[in-house]
Amino acid sequence: MIALEVGDYVAKAHLQLGKILTKEMKYEKAIEHFNKVIKSDDNLSSSAYFERGNLERDRREWEDADNFYNLALSTINTNSKNL
């Protein structure tokens, strides 16, 4: 149980780091952190896809942003902690 909780905190930390790096326009580093969340935590993957959509929007990559927003919608888990 403790390992699961630690894993949750690590994924949340990666998500927050990605958001901070996006605001600092350090997009490649932000993408690395969002990808770690996507690979490691099903409950947070929709949030990571959404934030990746925001990143692509900030870069004015409209089609990529749309694709990531759609991925976020398609991966929403009704049992997710972030709903």
C-alpha positions in Angstrom: 0.0 0.0 0.0 2.8 2.4 0.8 4.5 1.8 -2.5 1.3 2.7 -4.3 1.0 5.9 -2.4 4.6 6.8 -3.1 4.0 6.1 -6.8 1.0 8.4 -6.7 3.1 11.2 -5.3 5.8 10.7 -7.9 3.3 10.8 -10.8 1.6 13.9 -9.3 5.1 15.5 -8.9 5.9 14.8 -12.6 2.5 16.3 -13.6 3.2 19.5 -11.6 6.8 19.8 -12.9 5.4 19.5 -16.5 3.0 22.3 -15.8 5.7 24.5 -14.3 8.0 23.8 -17.2 5.3 24.6 -19.7 4.8 28.0 -18.1 8.5 28.6 -18.3 8.4 27.6 -22.0 10.7 24.7 -21.5 8.5 22.5 -23.6 10.8 19.5 -24.3 11.5 19.0 -20.6 7.7 19.4 -19.8 6.9 16.8 -22.4 9.3 14.4 -20.7 7.5 14.8 -17.4 4.0 14.4 -19.0 5.2 11.2 -20.7 6.3 9.8 -17.4 2.9 10.4 -16.0 1.2 8.8 -19.0 3.4 5.7 -18.7 3.1 5.3 -15.0 -0.3 6.3 -13.7 -3.6 5.5 -15.4 -5.5 7.7 -13.0 -3.5 10.8 -14.0 -3.0 10.0 -17.7 -6.0 12.0 -18.8 -4.6 15.0 -16.8 -1.2 14.6 -18.5 -2.8 14.4 -21.9 -4.8 17.6 -21.1 -1.7 19.5 -20.0 0.1 18.3 -23.1 -2.8 19.7 -25.1 -2.3 23.0 -23.3 1.4 22.9 -24.1 0.7 22.4 -27.8 -1.8 25.2 -27.7 0.8 27.5 -26.2 3.1 26.5 -29.1 0.3 27.2 -31.5 0.3 23.6 -32.7 -3.5 23.5 -33.0 -3.8 20.1 -34.6 -1.5 18.5 -32.0 -3.4 20.3 -29.2 -6.7 19.0 -30.5 -5.3 15.4 -30.6 -4.1 15.6 -27.0 -7.4 17.0 -25.8 -9.2 14.1 -27.5 -6.8 11.7 -25.9 -7.6 13.3 -22.5 -11.3 12.8 -23.1 -10.9 9.2 -24.3 -8.8 8.2 -21.2 -10.9 9.7 -18.5 -11.5 7.0 -15.9 -14.7 7.4 -14.0 -13.0 6.0 -11.0 -10.2 8.5 -11.3 -9.1 10.4 -8.2 -8.9 13.6 -10.2 -12.6 13.8 -11.1 
